[in-house]
């Protein structure tokens, strides 16, 4: 396989999916990586201190929350644009 850089967040997400019970073969196929690569990522991630893993999960939750806020604002803006077009 060609060398491809995967962002740290993607590597962590892949390992978390495997920890959650998703088959490694599916993860590898979706990300176009070898099982050895996934194992290496898993070994590297599990070397993190527990507090680092907790911080990462908290940051992921915050990002998801903020993404929902942005999506909600985008919908509101679109509604306002439509309303303004109808008034013209």
C-alpha positions as CSV (number, residue, x, y, z in Angstrom):
1,X,0.0,0.0,0.0
2,X,1.1,3.5,-0.7
3,X,2.4,5.6,2.3
4,X,-0.4,7.9,3.5
5,X,-0.4,10.1,6.5
6,X,-3.4,9.8,8.7
7,X,-4.1,12.5,11.3
8,X,-3.7,11.7,14.9
9,X,-7.4,12.0,15.5
10,X,-8.2,9.5,12.8
11,X,-5.7,7.0,14.3
12,X,-7.2,7.4,17.7
13,X,-10.7,7.0,16.3
14,X,-9.7,3.8,14.6
15,X,-8.2,2.4,17.8
16,X,-11.3,3.4,19.7
17,X,-13.5,1.7,17.2
18,X,-11.5,-1.5,17.6
19,X,-11.7,-1.2,21.4
20,X,-15.5,-0.8,20.9
21,X,-15.7,-4.1,19.1
22,X,-15.5,-3.2,15.5
23,X,-13.6,-5.8,13.5
24,X,-10.0,-4.8,12.6
25,X,-10.5,-6.0,9.1
26,X,-13.4,-3.5,8.5
27,X,-11.3,-0.6,10.0
28,X,-8.3,-1.5,7.9
29,X,-10.4,-1.7,4.7
30,X,-12.1,1.6,5.4
31,X,-8.9,3.4,6.1
32,X,-6.8,1.5,3.5
33,X,-4.2,0.4,6.1
34,X,-2.7,-2.9,7.0
35,X,-3.5,-4.8,10.2
36,X,0.1,-4.2,11.3
37,X,-0.4,-0.4,11.0
38,X,-3.6,-0.6,13.1
39,X,-1.7,-2.7,15.7
40,X,1.1,-0.2,15.8
41,X,-1.4,2.7,16.3
42,X,-3.1,0.7,19.1
43,X,0.2,0.0,20.9
44,X,1.2,3.7,20.6
45,X,-2.2,4.9,21.9
46,X,-2.2,2.6,24.8
47,X,1.2,4.1,25.8
48,X,-0.5,7.4,26.5
49,X,-1.1,8.2,30.2
50,X,-4.7,7.7,31.3
51,X,-5.1,11.4,31.9
52,X,-4.1,12.1,28.3
53,X,-6.8,9.7,27.0
54,X,-9.4,11.4,29.3
55,X,-8.4,14.8,28.0
56,X,-8.6,13.5,24.4
57,X,-12.2,12.2,25.0
58,X,-13.2,15.5,26.6
59,X,-11.8,17.4,23.6
60,X,-13.7,15.1,21.2
61,X,-16.9,15.7,23.1
62,X,-16.4,19.4,23.0
63,X,-15.7,19.3,19.3
64,X,-18.9,17.3,18.7
65,X,-20.8,19.8,20.7
66,X,-19.4,22.8,18.9
67,X,-20.0,21.1,15.5
68,X,-23.7,20.8,16.5
69,X,-23.8,24.4,17.4
70,X,-22.3,25.4,14.1
71,X,-24.7,23.2,12.2
72,X,-27.6,24.7,14.1
73,X,-26.5,28.2,13.3
74,X,-26.0,27.4,9.6
75,X,-29.6,26.2,9.5
76,X,-30.8,29.4,11.2
77,X,-28.9,31.5,8.8
78,X,-30.3,29.6,5.8
79,X,-33.9,30.1,7.2
80,X,-33.2,33.9,7.5
81,X,-31.8,34.1,4.0
82,X,-35.0,32.4,2.6
83,X,-37.2,34.7,4.6
84,X,-35.4,37.7,3.3
85,X,-35.7,36.5,-0.3
86,X,-39.4,36.1,0.1
87,X,-39.8,39.7,1.4
88,X,-38.1,41.1,-1.7
